Amino acid sequence: EDEEKYTETFLMIDEGQEGQPGEATGRIVDAVTGDGIEGVVVSLRKGWNKTDGDVVATAETDQSGRYLVQTSIGNYTVTVEKEGYVTNTRNFVVLSESMMDQNVTMNPTGQAVENANLRVVLTWGETPRDLDSHLLGPTVDGTDYFHIYYSHKKYEEDSMKVADLDVDDTTSYGPETTSLYKKNESGTYSFYVHDYTNGGDDTSTEMSQSGAIV
């Protein structure tokens, strides 16, 4: 009661496979444009949530933002780095053969990107085709709430942009990026993900199996 807990799904490795050769693949994309990022350095450390210590394997993304890293089967923490982007870390699994893409989004920095107080990025797998981002938050003066989603992508007050959704992705994977430019420091913001594809089917489990990450 009165408690919230957030969990991350980890794929377990068969103990007998530890130490055998394996690989991981995926794509690194720009959180604002959705384009692949070339030249991102992908570094793996053994174990979950490991942000320091020895790097056991590295790779670099190609022109489309794809990477292939080869090392022993097991669980790792991956760090992705490139100048002009915020460094990101994720828990990864290396399997005997790559059975899924393990994608990462990176937030750009610098003058080329409009500054935002907060940026929320939604990515998911091939199924379902359409997950939707919804941001609810207080107006600048705190007297009301706004709602940013696919049919209302921008909210402004007195010609000043407060929040927007960059694109409504309806063809799988994302990313969908919602940005907040004027934050009400005393307000509460809520972000929701809706399965638009299966919105009329209350028995569907596709979103829970989509690999969606916020």
C-alpha positions in Angstrom: 0.0 0.0 0.0 1.2 3.5 -0.8 4.2 2.2 -2.6 5.4 2.1 -6.2 8.0 -0.3 -7.5 9.6 -0.4 -11.0 11.1 -3.5 -12.3 13.2 -4.3 -15.4 13.0 -7.6 -17.3 16.3 -9.5 -17.3 16.9 -12.6 -19.6 18.5 -15.3 -17.6 21.5 -17.3 -19.0 21.7 -21.1 -18.7 24.7 -21.7 -16.4 26.1 -24.3 -18.8 26.4 -21.6 -21.5 28.5 -19.1 -19.5 31.9 -18.5 -21.2 30.8 -19.8 -24.6 31.1 -17.3 -27.6 28.0 -15.2 -28.3 26.9 -11.9 -29.9 24.5 -9.0 -29.5 23.1 -6.7 -32.2 20.9 -3.7 -32.4 20.6 -0.1 -33.5 21.5 3.2 -31.9 19.2 6.0 -32.9 18.8 9.8 -32.3 16.0 10.4 -29.8 14.8 13.5 -31.6 15.0 12.4 -35.3 14.8 8.6 -35.0 17.7 8.3 -37.4 20.6 5.8 -36.8 23.8 7.3 -35.4 27.1 6.4 -37.1 30.3 6.1 -35.0 28.8 5.4 -31.6 31.2 3.5 -29.4 29.5 0.6 -27.7 31.3 -0.8 -24.6 30.3 -3.8 -22.5 31.1 -4.5 -18.9 30.3 -7.9 -17.3 27.2 -7.9 -15.0 24.1 -5.9 -14.6 24.2 -2.1 -13.7 28.0 -1.9 -14.0 29.0 1.6 -14.9 32.7 1.2 -14.0 35.4 -1.4 -14.1 37.0 -3.3 -17.0 35.4 -3.1 -20.5 35.4 -6.6 -21.9 34.2 -5.8 -25.5 33.6 -2.9 -27.8 32.0 -2.1 -31.1 31.2 0.9 -33.3 28.0 1.6 -35.2 27.9 1.7 -39.0 26.2 4.3 -41.2 22.7 3.1 -40.3 23.5 3.1 -36.6 23.7 -0.7 -36.3 26.3 -2.5 -34.2 27.5 -6.1 -33.7 29.4 -7.0 -30.6 30.9 -10.4 -29.9 31.9 -11.7 -26.5 31.1 -14.5 -24.1 27.4 -15.4 -23.4 26.1 -13.7 -20.3 24.6 -10.5 -18.9 26.3 -7.2 -19.4 25.9 -3.4 -19.0 26.4 -1.6 -22.2 27.5 2.1 -22.4 27.0 4.0 -25.6 29.0 7.2 -26.2 29.5 9.8 -29.0 30.4 13.4 -28.9 27.3 15.6 -29.2 25.1 13.1 -27.4 24.3 12.2 -23.8 26.0 9.0 -22.7 23.5 6.2 -22.1 23.7 2.8 -20.3 21.5 -0.3 -20.6 21.5 -3.8 -19.3 22.1 -6.2 -22.2 22.2 -10.0 -22.8 24.7 -11.8 -25.1 23.3 -15.0 -26.5 24.8 -17.8 -28.7 23.3 -16.1 -31.7 21.5 -12.7 -32.0 17.8 -13.5 -31.7 16.6 -9.9 -31.2 17.7 -6.3 -31.6 18.7 -4.5 -28.4 18.3 -0.9 -29.4 19.3 2.3 -27.6 18.2 5.9 -28.1 20.6 8.8 -27.4 19.7 12.4 -26.7 21.6 15.0 -28.7 23.2 18.0 -27.0 24.5 21.4 -28.1 23.1 24.3 -30.1 21.6 22.2 -32.9 18.9 20.9 -30.6 16.2 23.0 -29.0 16.7 22.9 -25.2 14.2 21.0 -23.2 13.7 20.7 -19.4 12.6 17.1 -19.8 12.6 14.6 -22.7 10.7 11.3 -22.6 11.6 8.7 -25.2 9.4 5.6 -26.0 10.7 2.7 -28.0 9.3 -0.8 -28.5 9.6 -3.9 -30.7 7.9 -4.9 -34.0 4.6 -5.8 -32.3 2.3 -4.1 -31.8 2.7 -1.6 -34.7 1.4 1.4 -32.8 2.1 2.4 -29.2 1.2 5.9 -28.3 2.9 8.4 -25.9 0.7 10.5 -23.6 2.1 13.3 -21.4 -0.1 15.0 -18.8 1.2 18.0 -16.9 0.2 21.3 -15.2 0.0 24.5 -17.2 2.7 27.1 -16.5 0.5 29.0 -14.0 -0.7 25.7 -12.4 -4.4 26.4 -12.8 -5.1 23.5 -15.3 -3.6 20.5 -17.0 -2.5 19.9 -20.6 -2.4 16.6 -22.5 0.1 15.9 -25.3 -0.6 12.9 -27.6 -1.0 12.0 -31.3 -3.9 14.3 -32.1 -2.6 17.2 -30.0 1.1 17.2 -30.5 1.9 20.7 -29.3 0.9 22.8 -26.3 1.6 26.6 -26.1 0.8 29.4 -23.7 1.0 33.0 -24.9 2.8 31.9 -28.1 5.4 30.1 -26.0 5.9 26.4 -26.6 5.5 24.4 -23.4 5.6 20.8 -24.7 5.4 18.8 -27.9 5.5 15.3 -29.4 7.9 15.0 -32.3 6.2 12.3 -34.3 3.5 9.7 -33.9 5.2 6.4 -35.0 2.6 4.0 -36.3 5.0 1.4 -37.9 6.7 -0.3 -34.9 9.9 0.4 -32.9 9.7 4.2 -32.4 11.2 6.3 -31.1 8.5 8.7 -30.0 10.0 11.6 -28.2 8.0 14.0 -26.0 9.8 17.2 -24.9 8.9 19.6 -22.1 10.3 23.2 -22.6 8.7 25.1 -19.7 8.5 23.1 -16.5 6.2 23.9 -13.6 8.5 23.1 -10.6 5.7 22.5 -8.2 3.6 20.4 -10.6 3.3 16.6 -11.2 3.9 15.2 -14.7 2.5 11.8 -15.7 3.6 9.8 -18.8 1.4 7.0 -20.1 1.8 4.4 -22.9 -1.3 3.3 -24.7 -1.6 0.3 -27.1 -3.5 1.9 -29.9 -3.3 -1.2 -32.1 -5.2 -3.3 -29.6 -7.1 -0.5 -27.9 -10.4 -2.2 -28.4 -9.3 -5.6 -27.1 -9.1 -5.8 -23.3 -7.6 -9.4 -23.5 -4.6 -8.4 -25.6 -1.1 -9.0 -24.1 0.9 -7.5 -27.0 2.0 -4.4 -25.2 3.3 -6.4 -22.2 5.4 -8.5 -24.7 6.5 -5.5 -26.9 9.7 -4.8 -25.1 8.6 -1.2 -24.7 11.0 1.0 -22.8 10.5 4.6 -21.6 
